[in-house]
Amino acid sequence: MTGEDRFAGTAPEGAVPDETPDVYGAYPRLTDEQITFLAGHGTRHPVGPGQVLIREGDQCTDFYVILSGSVAIIEDYGTPDERLLRVHGPGRFLGELGLLQGQVAFYTAHAREAGEVLAVPVDRLRVLVARDPVLGDLVLRAYLGRRSLLVGAGAGFRILGSRYSPETRRLREFAARNRLPHRWIDLETDKEAEALLRRFSVSPEDTPIVIWREHQVLRNPDNAELARLIGLSPPVPDRSRNDLLVVGCGPAGIAAAVYGSSDGLSTTVVDAVATGGQAGTSSLIENYFGFPTGIPGSELAERGVLQARKFGAQVRIPAEATSLEPDDGHYRVTFADGSETLCRTVVLATGARYRRLKVPGMERLEGSSVYYAATVYEAQQCGAAPVAVVGGGNSAGQAVLFLAERVPQVHLLIRGSYLGARMSRYLVDQIERHPRVSVAVDTEIREVRGDDVLRSIVVEQTRTGERRTVDVRALFVFIGAKPCTDRLTGVLALDDRGFVLTGDEAEARSAAGVWQGQSRGCLSLETTLPGVFAAGDVRSGSVKRVASAAGEGAMAIHHVHDHLDHTTADPTRPNGDIQAPSGRSAAPGGDPHASATHDRR
């Protein structure tokens, strides 16, 4: 039977009568050839009715393919809130994105009837999907789609807290930015809130709380505590050593991690909040090379992180770097949790954050109806109400088009006189044609109105001074960015806007004798500290585009090799060789800097 035969009609061979249809491409059926290939690397197991294969809250160590029978995917299994999410029949496989990332399961999978499954160890699966690009793409696409469906279904843990609480907003942002399946229960308006407070003996003053699997309650946890609950990143020793530390997990940082680890450098990439950076908040990037139909920023980030992990990179989230200082030929980086790492080189890719709109009353509405990202999470809060977007760049344009497909009216407000001044033409054309988008140029917000949520905004036409009131229930702000360099003041040379100086400008601001001691000049992405590089939005003079950020991340690794080639041999390693990650070897021919699977051109 061919793959096409399996998908023909509404009930492909092997499907069970009440199987969840594969409407979104998240539940494909493997071909006979693919199952045979996987069977050579796994074991077949009979299963009985009710047997649990994946348990909610546990890490799954096996990739399961259903050979016969059917499997139900259940949320809150065995509790009064039990809910059936999906049903799968023969030829389908279990799991979602968390399986590849080492996270715990957000659901329980159990056999509904007697049957048979094929179990392939997850570590082995990672190798197989890398070897077979067709199978790898099939699994990855399905897993990305399943994570989106879990998010949309409100599965996973619950955050109970007030919309006015900064701590609630912090937890919601962390969960949303990391695409963790969860549901927010508003203490102020949700009828379920009071019952949950009584059930868990929690007073309103003790919120926010995180509820997981009906018996685990975290009271106002910090981001790291929530990450440990979900298994977002593996535990690390108090002190570690790396060839390369990448600080920041946006496009530049992820690219640096991919190229560094694939070149055989022991690589760790860290981020204080989430993968993706500002790009991760973009609903659809349509002008990124190689994706003619566009790609969501979060999906681009997740693909890149999985690629970096495949080459052996360690990913730590959340991990906030608090200090950087030289230490006997290395750099010592300290983190907010007290841990440290010693590294031979550092790539700073901390990016930038969106500026806040300075209008009285904005702060009390942030998180409830004022947002600095436009993803499915924020869109869900808008309902069927008009919204406003402030900003004239590409991020604002992408947000407008994303929201216009989900709400009845989007008002785009820009300070300039011309929509195309800072926005790509392809976005301008779509915005001008969209029937649910109105554009107001030479316009600024003067007032926001609403106590609990946004009710309306007062805008001013700056050329005439005329003011008017616009009824909206949400406001999205994209008005430029400031660099994330607060911790670097006094450590590296920054320009007058706070961006990191590199290359000739950095060399001119370096301490006397620094570069003479290196027997070379400052490299184009190098900072005032030899071996410390800056890439992407955080770098002074960089082009604020996803493609250029990724390119700079790759170029930074080329500079890392140049620096290591000029550095005195590391006394902890014979001849200063850079060791490949465990289980991998350097490329044939003895070049310790080259990978057998990666072209360093």
C-alpha positions as CSV (number, residue, x, y, z in Angstrom):
1,M,0.0,0.0,0.0
2,T,1.3,3.5,-0.8
3,G,1.3,6.5,1.4
4,E,-1.3,8.0,-0.9
5,D,-3.6,5.0,-0.5
6,R,-3.6,5.4,3.2
7,F,-4.9,8.9,3.0
8,A,-7.5,8.3,0.3
9,G,-11.1,8.9,1.3
10,T,-12.5,9.7,4.7
11,A,-11.8,6.4,6.4
12,P,-8.3,5.2,5.5
13,E,-7.4,1.5,6.0
14,G,-6.6,0.9,9.6
15,A,-8.6,3.8,11.0
16,V,-11.0,3.1,13.9
17,P,-14.6,4.3,13.6
18,D,-14.3,7.2,16.1
19,E,-10.8,8.1,15.3
20,T,-10.0,11.9,15.4
21,P,-9.7,13.1,11.8
22,D,-6.4,14.5,10.7
23,V,-7.9,17.9,9.7
24,Y,-4.8,20.0,10.6
25,G,-2.0,17.6,9.5
26,A,-1.2,16.9,13.1
27,Y,-2.2,13.2,13.0
28,P,-0.6,11.7,10.0
29,R,-0.5,7.9,9.4
30,L,2.9,6.3,8.8
31,T,3.5,4.3,5.7
32,D,4.2,0.6,5.9
33,E,7.8,1.3,4.8
34,Q,8.2,3.9,7.6
35,I,6.8,1.5,10.2
36,T,9.2,-1.3,9.0
37,F,12.1,1.1,9.2
38,L,11.2,2.1,12.8
39,A,10.6,-1.6,13.8
40,G,14.3,-2.3,13.1
41,H,15.1,0.1,16.0
42,G,12.3,-0.7,18.5
43,T,10.3,-3.5,20.1
44,R,6.8,-4.6,19.7
45,H,4.5,-4.9,22.8
46,P,1.0,-6.2,23.3
47,V,-1.3,-3.9,25.2
48,G,-4.4,-4.6,27.1
49,P,-7.6,-2.5,27.6
50,G,-6.9,0.5,29.9
51,Q,-3.1,0.0,29.8
52,V,-1.4,3.4,30.2
53,L,1.4,4.1,27.7
54,I,2.0,7.8,28.6
55,R,1.1,9.3,32.0
56,E,0.3,12.9,32.5
57,G,3.1,14.6,34.4
58,D,5.7,12.0,33.6
59,Q,8.6,12.1,31.1
60,C,8.1,9.7,28.2
61,T,11.1,7.7,27.2
62,D,9.5,5.9,24.2
63,F,8.0,6.9,20.9
64,Y,5.0,4.7,20.3
65,V,3.5,3.6,17.0
66,I,0.1,2.0,17.1
67,L,0.1,-1.3,15.2
68,S,-3.4,-2.5,16.1
69,G,-6.2,-1.4,18.4
70,S,-6.7,2.2,19.4
71,V,-5.4,4.7,22.0
72,A,-7.2,7.5,23.7
73,I,-5.6,10.8,24.7
74,I,-7.1,12.0,28.0
75,E,-6.6,15.2,30.0
76,D,-7.0,14.9,33.8
77,Y,-7.2,11.1,33.5
78,G,-9.0,9.5,36.5
79,T,-10.3,12.7,38.0
80,P,-13.8,14.3,37.9
81,D,-12.5,16.7,35.2
82,E,-11.4,13.9,32.9
83,R,-11.7,15.0,29.2
84,L,-11.2,13.1,26.0
85,L,-8.9,15.0,23.6
86,R,-8.1,12.6,20.8
87,V,-8.4,9.0,19.6
88,H,-5.8,7.3,17.4
89,G,-5.9,4.1,15.4
90,P,-3.3,1.9,13.7
91,G,-0.5,3.6,11.8
92,R,-0.5,6.7,13.9
93,F,2.1,7.6,16.5
94,L,1.9,9.2,19.9
95,G,3.5,12.2,21.5
96,E,3.9,15.9,20.9
97,L,6.7,18.5,20.9
98,G,7.5,17.9,24.6
99,L,8.6,14.4,23.8
100,L,11.6,15.7,21.7
101,Q,12.4,18.5,24.2
102,G,12.4,16.3,27.3
103,Q,9.3,17.9,28.9
104,V,6.7,16.0,30.9
105,A,3.5,14.9,29.2
106,F,0.4,17.1,29.3
107,Y,-2.0,14.3,28.9
108,T,-2.4,10.5,29.5
109,A,-2.5,8.0,26.6
110,H,-4.1,4.6,27.3
111,A,-5.2,1.7,25.2
112,R,-9.0,1.5,24.7
113,E,-8.8,-2.2,23.6
114,A,-6.4,-5.0,23.2
115,G,-3.8,-4.3,20.5
116,E,-0.1,-3.9,19.8
117,V,2.3,-1.0,19.8
118,L,5.9,-0.4,18.6
119,A,8.1,1.4,21.1
120,V,11.2,3.2,19.9
121,P,13.5,4.9,22.6
122,V,13.3,8.6,22.2
123,D,17.1,9.0,22.1
124,R,17.1,6.6,19.2
125,L,14.2,8.4,17.5
126,R,16.3,11.6,17.5
127,V,19.0,9.9,15.5
128,L,16.6,8.3,13.1
129,V,14.7,11.4,12.2
130,A,18.0,13.2,11.6
131,R,19.0,10.3,9.3
132,D,15.6,10.2,7.4
133,P,14.6,13.8,6.5
134,V,11.1,12.7,5.2
135,L,10.3,10.9,8.4
136,G,11.9,13.7,10.5
137,D,9.8,16.4,8.8
138,L,6.6,14.3,9.2
139,V,7.2,13.8,12.9
140,L,8.2,17.4,13.5
141,R,5.3,18.9,11.6
142,A,2.9,16.7,13.5
143,Y,4.4,17.5,16.9
144,L,4.4,21.3,16.2
145,G,0.7,21.0,15.2
146,R,-0.2,19.0,18.3
147,R,1.4,21.5,20.6
148,S,-0.6,24.2,19.0
149,L,-3.8,22.2,19.4
150,L,-3.0,21.5,23.1
151,V,-2.5,25.2,23.6
152,G,-5.7,26.1,21.9
153,A,-7.6,23.5,23.9
154,G,-6.4,25.0,27.2
155,A,-4.9,21.7,28.3
156,G,-2.0,21.4,30.7
157,F,-1.6,23.3,34.0
158,R,-3.7,26.2,35.2
159,I,-2.7,29.6,36.4
160,L,-5.1,31.2,38.8
161,G,-4.5,34.8,39.5
162,S,-5.7,38.4,39.1
163,R,-5.4,40.3,35.9
164,Y,-4.1,43.2,38.0
165,S,-1.3,41.2,39.5
166,P,2.2,41.7,38.1
167,E,3.1,38.2,39.2
168,T,0.2,36.7,37.4
169,R,1.3,38.6,34.2
170,R,4.8,37.2,34.7
171,L,3.7,33.6,34.9
172,R,1.3,34.0,31.9
173,E,4.0,35.6,29.8
174,F,6.5,32.9,30.7
175,A,4.0,30.1,29.8
176,A,2.9,31.9,26.6
177,R,6.4,32.7,25.4
178,N,7.5,29.1,25.9
179,R,4.3,27.7,24.3
180,L,3.4,25.7,27.4
181,P,-0.1,24.3,27.3
182,H,-2.0,26.0,30.1
183,R,-5.2,27.9,31.0
184,W,-5.5,31.2,32.8
185,I,-8.3,31.5,35.4
186,D,-8.9,35.2,36.2
187,L,-9.5,35.7,39.9
188,E,-11.6,38.8,39.2
189,T,-14.1,37.4,36.7
190,D,-13.9,33.6,36.3
191,K,-16.7,31.8,38.2
192,E,-14.4,28.7,38.6
193,A,-11.8,30.7,40.6
194,E,-13.7,30.7,43.9
195,A,-14.4,27.0,43.8
196,L,-10.7,26.3,43.1
197,L,-9.6,28.5,46.0
198,R,-11.8,26.6,48.4
199,R,-10.7,23.2,47.0
200,F,-7.1,23.9,47.6
201,S,-7.5,26.1,50.7
202,V,-5.9,29.1,49.2
203,S,-6.8,32.7,50.0
204,P,-6.9,35.3,47.3
205,E,-3.9,37.0,48.9
206,D,-1.8,33.9,48.2
207,T,-2.4,34.0,44.4
208,P,-1.2,33.5,41.8
209,I,-1.0,29.8,42.0
210,V,-0.2,27.1,39.5
211,I,-2.4,24.0,39.6
212,W,-1.0,20.8,38.0
213,R,-2.6,17.4,37.9
214,E,-5.2,18.3,40.6
215,H,-2.8,17.6,43.5
216,Q,0.2,19.8,42.9
217,V,-0.2,23.5,43.7
218,L,2.7,26.0,43.4
219,R,2.1,29.3,45.3
220,N,3.5,32.2,43.3
221,P,6.4,30.2,41.8
222,D,9.2,31.9,40.1
223,N,9.9,31.0,36.4
224,A,12.6,28.5,37.3
225,E,10.3,26.6,39.6
226,L,7.6,26.4,36.9
227,A,10.2,25.3,34.4
228,R,11.3,22.5,36.7
229,L,7.7,21.3,37.2
230,I,7.3,21.0,33.4
231,G,10.8,19.7,32.6
232,L,11.5,22.7,30.4
233,S,15.2,22.4,30.7
234,P,17.5,19.8,32.4
235,P,19.2,20.4,35.7
236,V,22.8,21.6,35.4
237,P,25.7,21.4,37.8
238,D,26.6,24.4,39.9
239,R,29.7,24.9,37.9
240,S,30.2,23.8,34.3
241,R,32.8,24.4,31.5
242,N,32.1,25.1,27.9
243,D,33.9,26.0,24.7
244,L,31.0,28.4,23.9
245,L,28.3,30.0,25.9
246,V,25.5,31.7,23.9
247,V,23.5,34.2,25.9
248,G,20.1,34.8,24.3
249,C,17.9,32.4,22.4
250,G,16.5,34.5,19.6
251,P,17.4,33.9,15.9
252,A,21.0,35.1,16.4
253,G,21.6,33.0,19.5
254,I,19.9,29.8,18.1
255,A,22.0,30.1,14.9
256,A,25.2,30.5,16.9
257,A,24.2,27.4,19.0
258,V,23.4,25.3,15.8
259,Y,26.7,26.3,14.1
260,G,28.8,26.1,17.2
261,S,27.5,22.6,18.3
262,S,27.6,21.2,14.7
263,D,31.3,22.3,14.5
264,G,32.1,20.2,17.6
265,L,32.2,23.0,20.2
266,S,30.8,22.1,23.6
267,T,28.0,24.6,23.5
268,T,25.4,25.9,26.0
269,V,22.7,28.4,25.1
270,V,20.7,30.2,27.8
271,D,17.8,32.7,27.9
272,A,16.1,34.4,30.8
273,V,12.6,33.9,29.5
274,A,12.1,31.8,26.3
275,T,13.4,30.8,22.9
276,G,12.6,32.9,19.9
277,G,13.3,36.5,21.1
278,Q,11.2,39.1,19.4
279,A,10.9,36.9,16.4
280,G,9.1,34.3,18.6
281,T,6.3,36.8,19.1
282,S,5.6,37.2,15.4
283,S,2.6,35.4,14.2
284,L,3.9,34.9,10.7
285,I,7.2,35.8,9.1
286,E,6.6,35.9,5.4
287,N,9.8,37.3,4.1
288,Y,12.3,34.9,5.6
289,F,14.4,33.1,3.0
290,G,13.3,29.5,2.3
291,F,9.7,29.7,3.6
292,P,7.6,31.1,0.7
293,T,4.3,30.6,2.6
294,G,5.8,32.1,5.7
295,I,6.5,30.6,9.1
296,P,5.4,31.5,12.6
297,G,8.3,32.9,14.7
298,S,7.7,30.4,17.5
299,E,7.9,27.5,15.0
300,L,11.1,28.9,13.5
301,A,12.6,29.1,17.0
302,E,11.4,25.6,18.0
303,R,12.9,24.1,14.8
304,G,16.2,25.8,15.5
305,V,16.4,24.7,19.1
306,L,15.7,21.1,18.1
307,Q,18.4,21.3,15.5
308,A,20.9,22.7,18.1
309,R,19.9,19.9,20.6
310,K,20.5,17.4,17.8
311,F,24.1,18.5,17.5
312,G,24.6,18.3,21.3
313,A,24.0,21.9,22.5
314,Q,22.6,22.2,26.0
315,V,19.6,24.6,26.3
316,R,18.9,26.3,29.7
317,I,15.6,28.2,30.2
318,P,15.1,30.2,32.3
319,A,18.7,31.2,33.0
320,E,19.4,34.9,33.5
321,A,23.1,35.8,33.2
322,T,24.0,38.4,35.8
323,S,27.7,38.9,35.4
324,L,30.6,38.4,32.9
325,E,34.2,38.6,33.9
326,P,37.6,37.2,32.7
327,D,39.0,34.3,34.7
328,D,42.5,33.0,33.8
329,G,42.0,32.8,30.0
330,H,38.3,31.9,30.3
331,Y,35.2,33.9,31.1
332,R,33.2,33.3,34.2
333,V,29.4,33.9,33.8
334,T,27.2,33.9,36.8
335,F,23.5,33.3,36.8
336,A,20.6,34.7,38.9
337,D,20.2,31.2,40.6
338,G,23.8,31.3,41.8
339,S,25.2,28.8,39.3
340,E,28.3,29.6,37.3
341,T,29.9,28.5,34.1
342,L,33.4,28.8,32.7
343,C,33.7,29.2,29.0
344,R,36.4,29.9,26.4
345,T,34.2,32.1,24.3
346,V,30.9,34.0,24.6
347,V,28.3,35.1,22.0
348,L,26.0,37.8,23.3
349,A,22.6,37.6,21.5
350,T,20.4,39.2,24.1
351,G,18.4,41.1,21.6
352,A,16.1,43.9,22.4
353,R,12.7,44.4,24.0
354,Y,9.7,46.4,22.9
355,R,9.4,49.9,24.4
356,R,6.5,50.7,26.6
357,L,4.0,53.3,25.5
358,K,4.1,56.2,27.9
359,V,0.5,57.0,28.4
360,P,-1.1,57.4,31.8
361,G,-3.0,54.3,33.0
362,M,-1.2,51.9,30.6
363,E,0.5,49.8,33.3
364,R,-2.6,48.7,35.1
365,L,-3.9,47.3,31.8
366,E,-0.8,45.4,30.7
367,G,-1.5,41.7,30.5
368,S,-5.2,42.1,30.6
369,S,-5.8,44.2,27.5
370,V,-2.5,45.9,26.6
371,Y,0.0,43.6,24.9
372,Y,3.5,43.7,23.4
373,A,3.1,40.5,21.3
374,A,0.5,39.2,19.0
375,T,0.2,35.4,19.2
376,V,-2.6,33.0,19.6
377,Y,-2.5,33.5,23.4
378,E,-3.2,37.3,23.1
379,A,-5.7,36.8,20.3
380,Q,-7.8,34.4,22.5
381,Q,-8.2,37.2,25.1
382,C,-9.6,39.6,22.5
383,G,-12.7,37.7,21.7
384,A,-15.0,39.3,19.0
385,A,-14.0,42.8,19.8
386,P,-12.2,45.6,17.9
387,V,-8.5,46.2,18.7
388,A,-5.8,48.8,18.0
389,V,-2.2,48.3,17.0
390,V,0.4,51.0,17.5
391,G,3.6,51.0,15.4
392,G,4.8,51.4,11.8
393,G,7.3,48.6,11.5
394,N,7.1,45.1,10.3
395,S,6.2,43.7,13.7
396,A,3.2,45.9,13.8
397,G,2.2,45.0,10.3
398,Q,2.5,41.3,11.0
399,A,0.4,41.7,14.1
400,V,-2.3,43.6,12.2
401,L,-2.7,40.9,9.6
402,F,-2.7,38.1,12.2
403,L,-5.4,39.9,14.3
404,A,-7.5,40.9,11.3
405,E,-8.2,37.2,10.7
406,R,-9.6,36.8,14.3
407,V,-11.3,40.0,15.3
408,P,-13.9,42.2,13.4
409,Q,-11.9,45.4,13.3
410,V,-8.2,46.4,13.6
411,H,-7.2,50.1,13.9
412,L,-3.6,50.7,13.0
413,L,-2.1,53.9,14.4
414,I,1.2,55.3,13.2
415,R,3.0,58.5,14.1
416,G,4.4,58.9,10.6
417,S,2.7,60.3,7.5
418,Y,3.4,57.2,5.3
419,L,2.6,53.6,6.1
420,G,5.5,52.3,3.9
421,A,8.2,54.4,5.6
422,R,9.4,51.6,7.8
423,M,7.2,48.6,6.8
424,S,7.9,46.1,4.0
425,R,5.9,46.6,0.8
426,Y,4.4,43.1,1.0
427,L,2.8,44.0,4.4
428,V,1.7,47.4,3.2
429,D,-0.1,46.0,0.2
430,Q,-2.0,43.4,2.3
431,I,-3.0,45.9,5.0
432,E,-4.3,48.4,2.5
433,R,-6.5,45.7,0.9
434,H,-7.8,44.1,4.0
435,P,-11.5,45.0,4.6
436,R,-11.2,44.8,8.4
437,V,-8.2,47.1,8.8
438,S,-8.3,50.9,9.1
439,V,-5.1,52.9,9.1
440,A,-4.6,56.3,10.8
441,V,-1.4,58.2,10.0
442,D,0.0,61.2,11.9
443,T,-1.8,59.8,15.0
444,E,-0.8,59.3,18.6
445,I,-2.6,57.9,21.7
446,R,-3.2,60.5,24.4
447,E,-5.4,58.5,26.8
448,V,-6.6,55.0,27.6
449,R,-9.9,54.5,29.3
450,G,-11.0,51.5,31.4
451,D,-10.6,50.3,34.9
452,D,-10.6,46.5,34.7
453,V,-10.0,46.2,31.0
454,L,-9.5,48.6,28.1
455,R,-12.7,50.2,27.0
456,S,-11.5,52.9,24.6
457,I,-8.6,55.1,23.6
458,V,-8.3,58.8,22.8
459,V,-6.1,59.5,19.8
460,E,-4.9,62.8,18.4
461,Q,-4.3,63.7,14.8
462,T,-1.0,65.5,15.2
463,R,-1.2,67.8,12.2
464,T,-4.6,69.2,13.1
465,G,-4.7,68.6,16.9
466,E,-8.1,67.0,16.5
467,R,-8.9,64.3,19.1
468,R,-11.4,61.4,18.9
469,T,-12.4,58.4,20.9
470,V,-12.0,54.9,19.5
471,D,-13.8,52.0,21.1
472,V,-11.3,49.0,21.4
473,R,-11.0,46.2,23.9
474,A,-7.2,45.5,23.4
475,L,-4.2,47.5,22.5
476,F,-1.0,46.0,20.8
477,V,2.1,48.1,21.0
478,F,5.1,47.8,18.7
479,I,7.0,51.1,18.9
480,G,10.6,50.2,18.6
481,A,13.0,48.4,20.9
482,K,15.7,49.0,23.5
483,P,18.7,46.7,23.8
484,C,18.9,44.2,26.7
485,T,22.3,45.3,27.9
486,D,21.5,46.5,31.5
487,R,24.0,44.0,32.9
488,L,26.7,45.0,30.5
489,T,27.2,48.6,31.5
490,G,30.8,49.0,32.6
491,V,31.7,45.5,31.3
492,L,31.7,46.2,27.5
493,A,31.7,49.4,25.5
494,L,28.2,50.5,24.4
495,D,27.0,53.2,22.0
496,D,24.9,56.1,23.2
497,R,21.7,54.1,22.8
498,G,23.0,51.1,24.8
499,F,23.8,48.7,21.9
500,V,27.1,46.8,22.1
501,L,30.0,48.1,20.0
502,T,31.9,45.7,17.9
503,G,34.8,45.7,15.4
504,D,36.7,48.9,14.7
505,E,34.5,50.9,17.1
506,A,35.1,48.4,19.9
507,E,38.8,48.3,19.3
508,A,39.0,52.1,19.5
509,R,37.3,51.9,22.9
510,S,39.3,48.9,24.3
511,A,41.8,49.1,27.1
512,A,45.4,49.8,26.1
513,G,47.4,46.8,24.9
514,V,44.4,44.4,24.7
515,W,44.8,43.6,21.0
516,Q,48.6,43.7,20.9
517,G,48.4,40.8,23.4
518,Q,46.2,38.9,21.0
519,S,48.5,39.3,18.0
520,R,45.6,40.4,15.9
521,G,43.0,43.1,15.6
522,C,39.4,43.1,16.8
523,L,37.2,40.9,14.6
524,S,34.1,42.5,13.1
525,L,31.6,41.0,15.6
526,E,34.0,41.1,18.5
527,T,33.5,43.4,21.5
528,T,36.0,45.1,23.7
529,L,36.7,41.8,25.4
530,P,38.6,39.3,23.1
531,G,36.6,36.2,22.6
532,V,33.3,37.8,23.5
533,F,31.2,38.5,20.4
534,A,27.8,40.2,19.8
535,A,25.3,39.2,17.2
536,G,21.8,40.2,16.2
537,D,19.7,43.1,17.5
538,V,21.9,43.7,20.6
539,R,24.8,44.8,18.4
540,S,25.3,48.4,17.4
541,G,24.7,48.9,13.7
542,S,23.0,45.6,13.1
543,V,20.1,45.2,10.6
544,K,17.0,44.4,12.7
545,R,15.9,41.5,10.6
546,V,15.5,37.8,11.3
547,A,17.7,36.7,8.4
548,S,20.5,39.1,9.3
549,A,20.4,38.1,13.0
550,A,20.7,34.4,12.0
551,G,23.5,35.3,9.6
552,E,25.4,37.1,12.3
553,G,25.0,34.2,14.7
554,A,26.6,31.9,12.1
555,M,29.3,34.5,11.4
556,A,30.1,34.8,15.1
557,I,31.0,31.1,15.2
558,H,33.5,31.7,12.4
559,H,35.0,34.4,14.6
560,V,35.0,32.0,17.6
561,H,37.2,29.7,15.6
562,D,39.5,32.5,14.6
563,H,39.9,33.5,18.2
564,L,40.5,30.0,19.4
565,D,43.1,29.5,16.7
566,H,45.1,32.5,18.1
567,T,44.6,31.7,21.8
568,T,47.3,30.0,23.9
569,A,46.6,26.3,24.3
570,D,44.0,25.6,27.0
571,P,46.0,24.0,29.9
572,T,43.1,21.8,30.7
573,R,43.3,20.1,27.3
574,P,46.2,18.5,25.5
575,N,47.4,20.8,22.7
576,G,44.4,23.0,23.2
577,D,42.2,20.8,21.1
578,I,38.4,21.5,21.1
579,Q,36.6,18.3,22.0
580,A,33.5,17.2,20.2
581,P,30.4,16.6,22.2
582,S,30.1,13.2,23.8
583,G,29.2,10.5,21.3
584,R,30.4,12.6,18.3
585,S,33.8,13.0,16.7
586,A,35.5,15.8,14.8
587,A,35.5,15.7,11.0
588,P,37.8,13.3,9.2
589,G,41.3,14.7,8.4
590,G,42.1,15.8,12.0
591,D,40.5,19.3,11.9
592,P,39.0,19.6,15.4
593,H,37.0,22.7,14.4
594,A,35.1,21.1,11.5
595,S,32.2,18.8,11.6
596,A,31.7,15.8,9.4
597,T,28.2,16.9,8.8
598,H,28.5,20.6,8.5
599,D,30.0,23.0,5.9
600,R,31.9,25.9,7.6
601,R,32.0,28.0,4.5
